[in-house]
Amino acid sequence: MSSTTHGTDPLWEHLAGHPVARGWLRVRAADRAHPQVLDSVIALFVLLIGLADLFRDGEHHTLFGVNSVPLWVSALTAAAQAVPLGWRRRAPLTVFWIVLGVCAAQWALGVALHSDISLMIALYGVARYSPPRRLPWVAAAVLPCIAVLAWRVEPLARRPWTGLFFVACAATAAAALGLAARIRQGQLAALADRAATLEVEREQRERLAAADERARVSRELHDIVGHSLAVIIGLADGGAAQAALRPERGPEVLRIIAETGRESLGELRRTLGALRAEVPDTEAASGDGAEPAVSLAVARETGAERTGAAELHPQPGTAELGALCERLRSAGPTVTYTASGHTSALPPGLQLAVYRIVQEALTNSLKHAGPGTDVRVSVTADARSGEVRVRVDDSGGEDGDSPSPGPGPGHGLIGLRERAALAGGTVSAGPRPGGGWSVAATLPLPGGPAAGPKLDGGGLPREGGKA
């Protein structure tokens, strides 16, 4: 089937620009606005052509029996055929039965007028506007009436079967035309409903995309601001406690606080700058019609640097986990970080998920267990199982109790689960049997085990380390 539509078909555009087509479209528009006007015009036209037969001499009077009845009878039947057509849309069946009865009575008298076309118009109205289940009854009633016409009115009565055939064909054509118009109207209504449904779905997709983007930015801001503020608060509390005992550490604590604040501010600017980044014209940039949203999504995922509203930098990954642990260590806790497997070869999106999970777990440990806790962080990229396993354990508070995350689940744990779910993995968090809190995440490698980092000949990871 051709993919050319009416909007781009030159033949259609040529036909639509024809004066006849433009006139027809104007008539259709006026009919939709004022349907009773067109029905009245049709009824008046039928009445005029019927009355014209009464005042015209010639062969018509002789052949169709106009002279065989009084003039007022023919005038009355012509009016009875024409006037009901003004209600053909509002009461199509009633109009049809009235017109059919008048036509049958007129033909039984051996008279036929041009106003008899009202029967075809009424048939069209029944097929167009009345329930389709009524059509068999209508056809059963029309057939004997047109048989009266074929056998009673000259010159059809000379060859009645031929006349019956042609009149039946005309009646069938009128009904078929009404059915075709009805089907077309149904198709247009279905297309309008589909267009409305697609518009609603488009608006829903836009709202879902906006909600997803808000959730993504909320997770990023929560991770960035929450972690940095937890470190700054821990450093400030520790500096205040040691100000009297070790005043020489004051400048160092303030320096670490300033560095942490600057790093947090830089990450915050990069996150918000990605939302406001100006996307260059796609035609001038690529010429392949790429959507601006796609280009922006690629820039966000890959961390490519661009100039415009803000300068973008790569998102943090597994290479920055050592610095993350060192920053938390400066706030008081003892942090041990172990990495095994080729973690630096993970995709950027997966590295960001690992980094944010570790960051949130460390923030929760510092917030709930305090600066005196011992934290162990391990990240393992297992090529055989096709998984990346992240685990963060702390020893709890100073009394060894497990840190409580609060009365509710909190935004942190919700964010952890959302990040793991986006990467196709799972997260579990809860108290450890020996005291403290544990967070464990399992994220699948893209493509399964075959796509994981390569191992050396002995089956050991090529990369490993401890911070």
N, C-alpha and C positions, 0 to 999 in steps of 0.2 A: 504494500500500500504506500502510496506516495506520501512523503512527509510535508508536502507543500500545503500550507493552510490558506484560508481565505484572506488573511491579512497580508500575505506575501505573494499570492498568485496573480500574475499580471492580467490574465484573462478575467478573473473575478474583479479586479480593480477596474478594468475597462467596462465590464458590464454594470458594475455598481455606479459608474460615472455617467451612464447613459441617461438621457432625460426621462425616458419611460420608467427606468428603474428608480430614479430619484422621485418621480411623481408617485409611484407605487408605494415607496417607503413613507412618503408624506401622508398618503391615504391610510396606510396601516397605523401610523402614529395617531392620526386624528380618530380612527376607529377605536383604538385602545382608550383614548381620552373620553370620547363620547360615542359609545356603541349604539345608543338609541337613534342617533341621527342617521347613521348609515342604514339601519333597519327601516327607518321611515322612508328614506329615499328609495330603497328597493321596493317597498310596498307601493309607493306612488308610481314608480316606473311600471310595475306589473299592472296597476289599475289603468294607466294611460294606454298601454298597448292593447289591453282588453277592450276598452271603450272605443279605441280607434277602429276596431273591426266592425263596430256597429254603424259607423258613418262612412264606410268605404264601400263603393260598388265594385263589382267585378266578379271574377271567377271564385274568389274566396267565399263569398256569400253562398254560391251555388254548391260548391264542393263540401264545405264544412257545416252546412245546414243552418247558417245564421238566420235565413229568412223563414225557417220552419217554425220558429217560436216568436212570441211578441218581443218587441224591443226591450221592454222593461225587465223581462225575464233574463235576457242576456246581460243587461246592465247590472241586475242584482247579483247574478252569479259571478260576474267579473269583480264586483266590489267584495263579495264574500270570499273570493280567492285571494284578493290582494291585501285587504285590511289586516287579517290575522298575522301576516308576515312581520308586522311591526313588533311582535312579541316572540319571534322565532327563537331567540336565545334564552329568554326567561322561562318560556313554557314550550319547548320544542315538540313534545308529544301532543299536547293539546292543539297546537297550531296544525300539526300534521293531520290529526283526525278530522279537524274541521275542513281543511283544504281537500283532503281525500274524499270526504262525504260530498262536498259541493261539486268536485270534478266528476264523481260517479253519477250524481244526479244530472249534471249537464250532459255528460256523454250518453246517458240513457235516453235523453231527449233527442239525440242525434246531432248535438251542437258541439263544436270545438272552437275555442278562442285562443289567441296568443297568450292570454293570461293563464292558460293551463300550465305554463312554465312554473307557476307557483308550486305545483306538486313536486317538481325536481328540487326547488329551493327548500321546501319543507323536508324532503328526504335528506338533503345535505345537512339541514339543521339537526335532524334526529341522529344521524350518524356522528355528527360533530359534537353535540352537547348532551345527548341523553345517554343513559346507561347502555352499554353494548348488548346486554342480555335482552333488550327489547327489540333488537333488529330482526330476529327471526319472525316475531309476530308482525312487525311492520311489513316485511317481505311477503308474508302470507296474506296480508290485507291488500297489498298493492297489486298482486298478480291478477286477481279476478276483476279489479277495477279497470286495469289497462286492457283486459280481455273485452270488457264492455266497449272501450274505445275502439278496439280493432274490429269488432263485429257490428257496431252501430253507426259509426261516423264515416261518411264518404270523404275521400276515396279509399280509406283504409279497409272498408268493408268489402271492396272488390277482391283484395288479396289479404284476408285477415291474418293468416299465419305469418306472412312477411311483415305486416304492420305490427303484430304482436312482438315479433323478434326485435325489431328496431326500437320500439318503445321500451321493451324490457331492457335492452342494452343501455338506453338513455337513463333509465331509473337506476340500473346497476352502477353506471358511471357517476351519477350524482352521489349515491351512497358511498362509493369507493373514494371519491374526492373528499367527502366529509371525514371518512376514517383516516385518510392520509393526513389531513390537517390536524386531526386529533392526535395521531402518533407524533407528528412533528412538534406539536405543543408539548406533549409529554417529554420528548427528548430535550427540548429547550428548558423545560422545568427541571429535568434531571441534571442538565449541565449547570443551571443556575444553582441548584442545591449543592452540586459537587464543588463549584467555585466557592460558595459560601463555606463549605466544610473545609476546603483547602486553606481558605483565609483564616479560619479559626485555628486550624492545625499550625499554620505558620506563626500566628500570634502566640500559641502555646509553646512552640519550639523556641521562639525568641525569649519568652519568659523563663523557660527552663534553662536556656543558655545563660541568661542574665543571672539566674539564681545559682547556677553552677559556677559562674565567674565570681560572683560575690562570695560563695563558699571557698573557692580557691584562694582568693585574696585574703579572706578571713583567716584561713589556715596559715598562710604565709606570715601575715601580720602577727598572729598569735605566737607562732614559733619564734619570730625575730624579736618582737618586743618582750614577750614573756621571758625568754631565756636571758636576754640582756639585762632586763630589770632584776631578775633573780640574782644574777651575778653581781650587779651593782649594789643591790641591797645587802648581799652577803659580805661584799668587800667593805661597805660602809659600816655594817655592824661590827665586823672584825676590827676595822681601823679604830672605831670608837672605843672598843673594849681594850685595845692595846695602846691607845694614845698616851695613857699615863705611864705604862710600863715600858714601852719601846717607842718613844716619839720619833726615832729615826726612820721608822717604817712608814710614817705619814706620807711623805712625798711619793713613795713607791705605790702605796695604795691609791692615792689620787691619780697617779699616772695610769695605773691599770683601769681605774674607773673611766678615765677620759678615753682611753683606747677602746674599751668595750662600748662606750656610748657612741664613739665615732663609727665603729664597725656596724653597730646596730642602725645608726642613721644612714650609713651608706647602703646597707641592704634594704632599708625601708625606701630610700629614694629609687633604687633600682627596681623594686617591685612596683611602686606606683608609676615610675617612668615607663615601664613596659605597657601599662594601660593607656598612657597618653602619647605613646610614640607615634610620630607622623609617618604614615606609610606612603612611599613615593608612588607616582602614577604607574599603574600596572602596565599600560600599553608602552610607555616609554622605557620601563625597566626591563620587561621581559618580552612583551609582544605576544604572549600566549594566552592572554585573558585570565591570568590567575587572579583569584579573589584576594582583596586586601586582607581579609580575615585569615586566610591561609598563610600569607606572608608573615603576619604578625604572630600567628601561632608557631610557625617555624622559628621565628626569632626568639620567642619565649623558651621553646624547648631546647634549642641548641645553644642559647646564650650568645648569639652572634652580636658583635658590637655594631651599633649604627648611630648615626648622628641625626639630630632632630630635636624633639622636645626634651629628651633625656638620653644620656649615654648609657648603653646597656653593657653589662659584663656577664661572664658565665656564672651560673648559679653554683653554689657550693656543692662539693661532692665528697667522695671518700678520702681524697687527698687532704681535705681540710679537717678531718676528724681529729688528728693529732693536735692541731691548734685549738680546736673546740675543747678538748679535754684539758689542755694546758690553761685555757682561760677559766674553766671551772675550778681547776686545781688552785688557782690563785685566790679563789674565794674561800678556801679552807678545806674542802673535802680532798681525800686521797683518791685519785683516779688512776686506774690501770687500764690501758687500752691495748688490745691484741687484735691483729688482723691476719687472716690466713686466706690463701687463695689469691687469685689475680683480681683483686677488687678494683684496681685502677682501670681495668679493661671493661668494666660494666658500662652499659649505656648511660648517658647523662641523666635521663629521667629517673632511672633506677638508683643512681648514685644520690640524686637529690632526695629521693624517698628515704634512703638509708640515713643520710645526714640528718634530715628532719626528725626521723624517729629517734635517733640517738640524742639529738638536741633536746627534744621534748622530755625524754626519759631522764636525762641529766638535770633538766630544769625542775622536774618533779622531785628528784632526789634532794636537790639543794633546798627546795621550797619546804618540803615536808619532813625530811630527815635532819636538815640543818648542816652546818659546815663541818661537824665532827664525824660524818659518815664516811665509809670506805665504799667506793664504787668500782665495779669491774665491767668493762665494756669489751665485747667481742663481736667481730664481724667476720663471717666465713662465707666465701664464695665456693660452693661445692659443685664442681663441674659434673660429677657422676650423677648426683641426684637432681641436678638442674635447679638448685635453689640457692638463695642467699639468706643466711640465718643471722639475725641480729639479736643480741642478748645484753641487757643492762641489769646488773644486780647491785644492790646497795646493802649495807649492814644495818640500816635503820638509824634511829636517833642515838643520842648519847647513852640511853638506857637499853639500847638494843631492840626496842620495839619497832614493829613495822610502821613506816610512815603512812598515815591515812590520807588519801586524796581528797577528803572532804565528804560532806553528807551526800552529794550526788556524784554522777559519773564525771562531771567537769568537762570543759571544752578540750582540755589536753588529751584525755583518753579518747574522746570522740574524734579529735583530729588525727590521732594515731591510727585508729581503725579506718577512717576515711582514706588516709594516705595509703595504707596497706591494701585496702580494697581497690583503689584506683590502679595500683600496681599488680593486682591479681593475687594478693597474698592475704595473710591473716595476722592478727596481733592478739596476744594474751597478756594480761597484767594482773598481779595479785601478790599477796604476802608470801614470803619464803618460809619454809618450815623452821629454819633456824633463826628467824628474825630478819627483818628488812623487807625490801620490796623487789620484785622481779618483773621485768618487761621483756617479752620474747616475741620476735616477729619473724615470719617466714615469707619470703618473696620469691616468686618463680623467675628463672632466667628466661629471657625471650627466646622462643624456639625450642625450649626443652633442654635436656642434657646435652644434645649434640651441639647446641649453640653456646655452651658454657665456655669459660676460660680453659685454655689448654694446660695440661699437666706435663711435667717432665717425665722422663722414662721410668723413674721409680714410683710414679704415681703420687709424688709429693707436690704441694703447691710451689709454684715458681716464686711467689712473693709472700712474705710474712714479716711481721714485726710486732714490736711492743713499744708502747709509749708510756 
